[in-house]
Amino acid sequence: MFWNRFFRPKRAAPDLTPDLERRIRQSFDEAAGDAEHFPDTIDERILHVRMLLDWIAPAPAGRFLDAGCGKGRFAAVVRKHYPDASVHGLDLSVEMLRYVQPGIGRCAGSLTALPYRDGAFDAAWATESLEHAVDIERAVAELCRVVKPGGRVLIIDKNAEQFGRLDTPEWEQWFDRRALEGLLRRHCHEVESKPLSYWEDVEPDGLFFVWLAVK
């Protein structure tokens, strides 16, 4: 695909075969017990969290989707701050979903085939989960599809120019800032992106971007 050359330098993106999806699921099922590297909570001071809370604030009683939620740590913070909202978490790994807090909807499924109707959510986000979707075009289209017109999409993920800084599985993809903006613009009329740090008093080091879109 044309877009694949933007997302993953040094090695070509693989095809999303049933076997690869099975291996990705198994990898995260096995990692679910690793609380150090896959915690079920997150510090609310981290800018990833604050950016998300601010972005979905226009719909405090809305219906939200954490796509690729892992153990649901972002979903839990959203539910805490917006108790009238309906918060749902989707992940490929059933073992990860076992850690999702009560009161948050849980669903096992793929980012490339979200099991929700068109326009089901006021906002959806993917925080460091799109990188595991393999079929990026399809995953972005699905994320936008399940958001209603006027709804909001947030993606936080890693910068392709920094690829190699961390060990990654063979399927993981990092993203060209403008290319991912282009994918979002296929479905959304407002799109922006910017570098993102973990902490307010630390300048971004180039590892993360946040992409913000309004459908």
N, C-alpha and C positions, 0 to 999 in steps of 0.2 A: 504494500500500500504506500501511496505517496507520503502519508503522514508519518509512517514508521521511521523514516530516516531522521526525523526531527527528535524523536523521543529517546532514542537509545544509541549513543555513540559507541563505537568500537565493536559492537556485535549486533547482528540483526535481530529484530523482535521475532519471537516464535509465533507459530499458529496456535490458536486456542483449541487444541484437540481434547477429546474426552479424557485421554490419559494424562495430559498436562493439568487439566482442571482437577483430576483426582489427586495428583501429586501435590498441587497447591493446597487443596483441602487437607490432605494428610499432614502436610508440613505445619499448618496452623493448628490442627487438632493436637499434634504432638507438642507444640509450643505453648499450649494453653496452661500447662502446669508451671511454666517459667514465669514466676511473679516478678522477677527482677527486670526482665526485658519486655514483658508483656503485662504491665500492672493493670488493675481494674479501677484505679483512681488516677486523677491528674490534678496538679496544682492549678488552682483557678487564676493565679497571677500570671501564668504563661500566656503570651500574646495570642497563641493559637486559640485558646479558650475565649479570651476577651474579644477577639475579632469575630468569632462565631456568635457570641451572645449579642454583640452590637448589631451584627448583620441581620439576625432574625428578629430583632426587637420590634419592628413594625407589626408583627403578628404574635403578640404574647400569648394568645389563647389559640394559636393555630395548630395545624397538624404537621409534624416534622418527621423527616427521615434521616437517620444516621446510616449512610450506605457504606458497608464495610466497617461495621461498628466495633469489631473485635469483642472486647469484654464490656463495651458500652460506657466507657468512661466519659466521653463527650456527651452522650445522651443523658447520663445521670446528672451532669452539671446543668444541662439545659432544663431538665425536669425540675431541678432544685430552684432555679431562678424563675422559671415560668410554670408554676404548678397547675395552671389551668390549661396548659398545652397538652396535646396528645402526641407523645414521643414514641417513635418506632425505630428499632434497630434491626438491620439485616446484615448477615455475614455468611460466608461460605462454610465456616467451621461451626459445627454443632457444639463442639467442646468449648469454644470461645463463648458461645451464646449462653452456656450454663451459668456464666458469671454475671450476666446482665441483671441489673437490679429489678425487683418486682415493681410493677407499675409501668414498665416500659415494654411496648410490644416487641416480641421477638420473632424473627422469621429467618429460616435458613434458605439461602439462595445466592444467585450470582449477580454481580454488577452488570453483566451483559444481558440479563433477562430478568429485570426486576418484576416480581409477581404482584404488581399493583396497577390499578387502572390509570389511564391518562388523567393528569391534573389532580391526583389524589392528595397532594401535599402543598402546604403554603411555602415550605422551604425544604431543601435537601442539601446535605453536605457529605463530602468524602475527604476525610483527614488521613493522609498517608495510606490510603487504601486503593486509589486509582492506579497506583504504581504496580499493583498486583493483578489488574484486570486483564492484561495481555491484549485484548481487542479494545484499544483505547477509544476509537471512534464510536464503536457500538456502546461502550459504557457511558461515554459522555452523552450520547443521544438518549439513552435510557434514563440517566439522571435528570435530564431536562424534560423528558416526556412526562415523568410522574409529578412534575411541579406544575401548578396551575398558571394560567396567564397572569402576569404581574407578580408571580412568586419568585423566590430567590434561590440561587445556587451558590454554594461555596466549595471550593477545592483548595486544600493545602497539600502541597507535595514538593518533591525535590527537583532541583535545577539540573538539567542535562549537562550544563557546563561544569558541574562539580562531580560528575559521575566518576566513580573510582575512589572517592573519599571513604566510603564504607563498603564492607563486604555485602554482596547482594546475591540472592538466588538467580538462576539463569533466566527466569521469566521477568524479573523486575525491570521496570522502565522508569526513567526520570525524564523531565519534560522541558522542552523549549518553550520559553515564556510566550512568544508570539504565536507559535503553532497551536498551543492549547487555547489561547484566546480565539484563534480562528475556528477551532472546533466548536467552542461555545457560541460564537456568533452565528453559526448555522441554525441555532435554536433560540437564541436570546437576543433582545434588542439593545441591552446595555451590558457591556463587558469591560472590566478593568482588571489589572493585576499589579502587584508590587512585591518587592522583597519583604521577607518577614523574619524577624528575630524571635528568640524564645522570650527574652526579657526586655522590658521597656527601656532600661538604661544601658542596653547593649546594642550596638549597631548590627544590622544584618550582615552575616558573613558570606552570603551568597548561596547557602545550602537550600533554603526554602523560599518558595513563592506562595502567595495567596491569590487565587483567581476568584473574582466576584462577578456574578451575573444576575440580571433580572430578565425573566422570560417575557 
